[in-house]
């Protein structure tokens, strides 16, 4: 993730490990940077499946998403889904 990259509120049944950089996250239905928790290298978060949360990077960041596949991401606001066709 490039520095400043933001992932709007979404949910998925997977865990995330921070490999490098600064990964910020929090639970909720809307991205709110003031409420976020910061994880550095080696940081790990495993939220319950289908819990709404958001994330953003404050430095160039590499994360590992642990999933048996396929990865399914459901955005709280479907318009936030970057893969949707126009």
Backbone bond lengths (Angstrom), bond angles and torsions (degrees), N, CA, C in turn:
res aa  C-N    CA-C-N  psi(-1)  N-CA   C-N-CA  omega(-1)  CA-C   N-CA-C  phi
1 X - - - 1.454 - - 1.522 108.03 -
2 X 1.330 117.29 128.95 1.461 118.78 173.99 1.525 110.92 -69.62
3 X 1.318 116.91 154.40 1.459 120.81 175.95 1.524 109.12 -56.34
4 X 1.327 116.46 134.18 1.460 121.75 -179.66 1.515 114.01 89.86
5 X 1.334 118.51 -7.47 1.462 121.71 178.71 1.524 108.86 -66.90
6 X 1.335 116.46 137.32 1.466 121.62 -177.59 1.522 110.09 -126.54
7 X 1.331 115.57 139.87 1.460 121.92 176.26 1.522 106.12 -116.49
8 X 1.346 117.38 109.86 1.467 120.35 -179.00 1.531 111.80 -59.32
9 X 1.309 115.95 169.65 1.465 121.89 -178.65 1.530 110.69 -52.75
10 X 1.332 114.15 132.77 1.461 121.50 -177.51 1.525 108.36 -158.59
11 X 1.318 115.56 -179.33 1.457 120.50 176.49 1.520 109.45 -146.20
12 X 1.336 115.58 152.46 1.460 122.98 174.64 1.525 108.00 -165.37
13 X 1.316 117.25 158.03 1.477 119.92 -177.10 1.522 112.95 -95.39
14 X 1.336 118.14 52.60 1.460 120.49 -175.70 1.520 111.87 -138.37
15 X 1.322 115.37 162.77 1.465 122.19 177.13 1.526 109.25 -102.00
16 X 1.347 116.55 155.91 1.461 122.61 -179.77 1.525 108.71 -127.23
17 X 1.334 116.06 134.44 1.465 122.79 174.11 1.522 108.06 -117.44
18 X 1.326 117.84 134.24 1.457 121.89 177.91 1.527 108.58 -85.56
19 X 1.325 116.36 122.10 1.462 121.37 177.99 1.528 109.66 -87.61
20 X 1.334 116.71 -45.57 1.463 120.91 177.39 1.520 108.87 -154.90
21 X 1.326 115.91 159.91 1.456 120.93 177.63 1.518 113.11 92.06
22 X 1.327 115.43 -157.50 1.472 122.56 -178.78 1.518 109.03 -130.03
23 X 1.322 115.65 113.18 1.449 123.02 -179.05 1.520 107.63 -108.88
24 X 1.311 116.31 124.99 1.466 122.19 -178.11 1.516 109.05 -113.55
25 X 1.333 116.95 135.61 1.461 120.37 -177.39 1.521 109.64 -149.56
26 X 1.310 115.01 163.83 1.474 122.27 171.48 1.519 107.47 -168.43
27 X 1.313 115.29 157.41 1.458 120.01 175.74 1.525 109.15 -80.63
28 X 1.313 115.91 154.01 1.454 120.55 178.11 1.516 111.43 144.55
29 X 1.315 114.83 171.51 1.455 121.75 -175.84 1.518 113.56 -96.49
30 X 1.349 117.95 -2.95 1.458 121.26 -178.46 1.523 108.82 -148.72
31 X 1.334 116.99 138.80 1.461 121.65 -179.65 1.523 109.73 -63.63
32 X 1.318 116.16 122.54 1.464 122.66 179.22 1.528 107.27 -136.94
33 X 1.332 116.28 97.48 1.463 120.95 -175.18 1.523 113.02 -58.12
34 X 1.328 118.30 -31.66 1.462 121.73 -177.42 1.527 112.57 -66.30
35 X 1.319 118.00 -23.78 1.465 121.56 -177.42 1.524 113.71 -96.49
36 X 1.316 117.50 -4.16 1.462 121.41 -171.80 1.518 113.82 -72.46
37 X 1.321 114.47 151.69 1.460 123.29 172.37 1.519 107.44 -101.01
38 X 1.330 117.85 142.13 1.463 121.53 -178.44 1.524 109.85 -103.17
39 X 1.318 115.12 133.80 1.462 122.22 173.69 1.513 108.69 -117.03
40 X 1.326 116.40 134.25 1.451 121.79 175.90 1.516 110.38 -102.53
41 X 1.335 117.77 -169.49 1.459 121.46 179.77 1.521 111.48 -53.66
42 X 1.329 115.44 132.12 1.459 121.95 -177.44 1.513 113.12 86.98
43 X 1.334 117.41 -10.09 1.462 120.89 178.01 1.521 110.82 -64.17
44 X 1.315 115.72 148.61 1.464 121.10 -174.63 1.512 109.10 -141.30
45 X 1.328 116.16 137.57 1.458 120.36 174.15 1.518 108.43 -136.44
46 X 1.310 116.32 133.71 1.464 122.80 177.26 1.516 107.00 -132.56
47 X 1.312 116.23 93.02 1.469 121.58 179.85 1.519 109.39 -84.60
48 X 1.327 118.00 154.37 1.458 119.65 175.60 1.533 110.46 -57.38
49 X 1.317 115.84 146.42 1.461 120.62 178.63 1.523 110.37 -53.15
50 X 1.306 115.15 138.68 1.465 123.34 174.43 1.521 114.71 66.97
51 X 1.340 118.11 21.65 1.464 121.66 174.08 1.526 107.84 -88.20
52 X 1.321 117.71 125.97 1.457 121.08 179.17 1.518 110.19 -65.30
53 X 1.329 115.48 135.61 1.457 121.79 178.19 1.529 108.46 -156.96
54 X 1.340 116.15 168.94 1.456 122.25 178.81 1.518 108.13 -135.77
55 X 1.343 116.27 166.32 1.458 120.06 -178.94 1.523 109.89 -152.87
56 X 1.346 114.86 157.63 1.457 120.29 173.92 1.522 108.95 -159.18
57 X 1.326 115.43 160.23 1.465 121.61 -179.27 1.520 109.60 -109.79
58 X 1.332 116.78 135.55 1.466 121.10 175.98 1.527 111.03 -107.47
59 X 1.316 116.75 3.45 1.460 124.70 172.77 1.526 104.87 -154.21
60 X 1.323 117.57 163.57 1.461 118.16 175.80 1.521 107.58 -56.72
61 X 1.325 116.98 127.81 1.456 122.04 -168.47 1.523 111.51 -133.07
62 X 1.323 115.48 140.17 1.460 122.08 173.57 1.521 107.00 -118.17
63 X 1.326 116.36 125.94 1.464 120.76 176.95 1.520 109.00 -122.17
64 X 1.307 115.21 155.59 1.462 122.83 174.79 1.515 107.25 -112.92
65 X 1.313 116.62 125.03 1.469 121.29 177.69 1.517 107.14 -102.07
66 X 1.326 116.12 120.24 1.463 121.70 -176.67 1.518 109.81 -92.39
67 X 1.331 116.31 113.91 1.455 120.53 -176.06 1.525 109.82 -151.61
68 X 1.325 115.94 143.80 1.458 120.62 173.90 1.521 110.77 -83.68
69 X 1.321 117.02 -7.44 1.454 123.34 174.57 1.507 114.08 79.56
70 X 1.257 116.48 156.72 1.457 124.72 -7.52 1.533 110.56 -75.99
71 X 1.335 115.88 154.27 1.461 120.95 178.13 1.520 108.60 -75.59
72 X 1.298 116.26 127.63 1.463 121.65 178.69 1.518 108.34 -121.90
73 X 1.329 116.63 121.48 1.458 121.50 177.60 1.519 107.96 -116.94
74 X 1.331 115.71 126.77 1.463 121.37 178.54 1.524 107.44 -114.85
75 X 1.338 116.86 117.01 1.459 121.38 179.65 1.527 110.26 -81.73
76 X 1.345 116.62 139.80 1.463 121.50 177.12 1.527 108.77 -57.16
77 X 1.335 116.75 -46.91 1.455 122.17 175.71 1.525 106.65 -104.84
78 X 1.335 119.28 107.89 1.460 121.08 -177.27 1.535 114.34 -53.15
79 X 1.324 117.58 -25.76 1.469 120.82 178.71 1.533 111.95 -67.76
80 X 1.347 118.28 -17.92 1.467 122.01 178.94 1.532 112.46 -79.46
81 X 1.315 117.90 -11.62 1.452 121.67 -177.38 1.522 109.80 -68.46
82 X 1.348 117.74 113.95 1.460 119.38 -176.58 1.523 113.28 -70.85
83 X 1.329 118.13 -14.15 1.458 119.94 -178.00 1.523 113.09 -91.51
84 X 1.320 117.32 -3.93 1.468 118.86 -178.79 1.516 109.67 -70.48
85 X 1.308 116.24 146.65 1.459 120.30 -179.90 1.510 109.87 -85.46
86 X 1.292 116.13 147.03 1.468 121.62 -179.48 1.507 110.57 -83.39
